[in-house]
Amino acid sequence: VGPQGSSPPVPSLFPPLTVTSEQIEHLHRRFKQLSRDQLTIRKENFDSIPDLEFNPIRGKIVHAFFDKRNLRQESDGLVDEINFEDFLTIMSYFRPIEMNMDEEQLDRFRKEKLKFLFHMYDSDHDGKITVQEYRNVVEELLSGNPHLEKESARSIADGAMMEAASICAGQMGPDQVYEGITFEDFLKMWQGIDIETKMHVRFLNMETIAHCY
Amino acid sequence: SQGIIERDETPMEKEIARLHRVDFEFSDIFYFCRKGFEAIVEDEVTQRFSSEELVSWNLLTRTNVNFHYISLRLTVVWVIGVVVRYCFLLPLRFTLATIGITSMIVGATVVGQLPNSSVKNYLSELVHLTCSRILVRALSGTIHYHNKENKPQKGGICVANHTSPIDAIILTNDGCYAMVGQVHGGLMGVIQRATVKACPHVWFERSEIKDRHLVTKRLREHVADKSKLPILIFPEGTCINNTSVMMFKKGSFEIGGTIYPVAIKYDPQFGDAFWNSSKYNIVSYLLRIMTSWAIVCNVWYLPPMVKKEDEDAVQFANRVRSAIAHQGGLTELPWDGGLKRAKVKDTFKEEQQKNYSKMLVRNGSIG
């Protein structure tokens, strides 16, 4: 009898993941590679991915993996390390739409993805995207360009916030101060725009390995 | 290349234009977010530093990462395979290897005593070739050489892609080269000291390697002497898993002279030749090689190349690399093999940021 390969523990996730066991095996191998055969990953482990270095919002993406809100934990803040189950939980935000989903599932799906994005912007975890937080994101995206001054980045951010404010709180009185974009407002902004197909990572169909019987 | 995720290759400009309702938008973050996730699930570079996976199993457990029990018949066949490999092939190969190495040391020392003459050169070549052939037999190597008319000539530099330490033996099986490398201790050191008496190999002390100019100078002197054997260099600097060719270090291409590129492609069906130095040391590596079925590879000699007037060393290196990758059926990656151990430079990240902001300025969203 040949030796058994170590199969990863398949966690129970809500909502349930409909990926194949092969895909989970691949992700598990990737996890082991990133964690250098440890059981958990820390922020430093993401430094070993050269392609990720290209990305201007790398910090926010890595941060998202350790954000307790994304890991569906009750409390707030960041964790220090994540195990494979948490890794899969974060990955599940990026699964593609399946054909057999009904209206309710699609709607929940969409909300999940938008919530993930919302958490990326809302860095102080207070449930609102303020002008300052938005400016941070714009600056990160543009910081590599030496010709672009901070002022320009700021004006872009302010312009976009005003646009958002007009959509969400058009009925505001003249003496009301716009505090920030809440999640409901965020959802409103995205109505009618198809984001599900933009925010997914699709696995290729694996070829079956030839068995001999 | 065999990837596991489907990548959307639309360029950044198109993708962001599609997402836009107005100018800079919350949506721009989508593109970078997705790219980031794709990189986390799978990146082009890290997969080159682990062995290639086979589609169908070749009865070596080491090549099947997801090994699990399939059927009794297969297991029996596998057990017979193990017995054959470890009890029959291994001792045979080990004996041959010992004979090969001993004759190399003894032969080279003996020839080294002779005064410099054409007889000495002839005998030295004979010794090197014979011992190489014995060593290749010791690994059960089956090598097909193509385009032998392009074989490296004296006074030239031979450049090849690097997969394992036995690359050098594969090439010396068919011709004589002057090796370039660092002086080692132990058995390797003994071989180095013996062979350098018979034939002008270029061995550097560890301290000398740090001084790039010294290295270049010595190599230049060697190349300038047209009666000396061609030098053998592996410009990637480290072992790659034979599915791609990584960045060539430009130092080899600054020496001048004619470059003779050689492409080496191993057939993974019979045995995995890739040395993953972070996972295995040299002894376990050699053990694995000697208990594989065979080492089967193709060697293509490519037509000689020289540096053109208007190109610099880096462009020349890339040109040679393309030729090798094209011939061997390997993909080309612009990354440095040193990434096996080091981090990416910040300049790359800044590049992407610059591109993105240039795009915004063009779209007129900034005053």
Interface residues (C-beta under 8 A of the other chain):
Chain A: V1 G2 P3 Q4 G5 Q23 E25 H26 L27 R29 R30 Q33 L34 F46 D47 S48 I49 P50 D51 L52 E53 F54 N55 P56 I57 R58 I61 M91 F94 L117 M120 Y121 V137 V138 L141 L142 S143 G144 N145 H147 L148 S152 S155 I156 G159 A160 E163 A164 M189 I193 I195 K198 M199 H200 V201 R202 F203 L204 M206 E207 I209 A210 H211 C212 Y213
Chain B: G3 I4 I5 E6 L19 R21 V22 D23 F24 E25 F26 S27 D28 I29 F30 Y31 F32 C33 R34 K35 G36 F37 E38 A39 I40 V41 E42 D43 E44 V45 T46 S50 V55 S56 W57 T61 V65 N66 F67 H68 Y69 I70 S71 R73 L74 T75 W78 W335 L339 K343 V344 D346 F348 K349 E350 E351 Q352 Q353 K354 Y356 S357 K358 L360 V361 S365 I366 G367
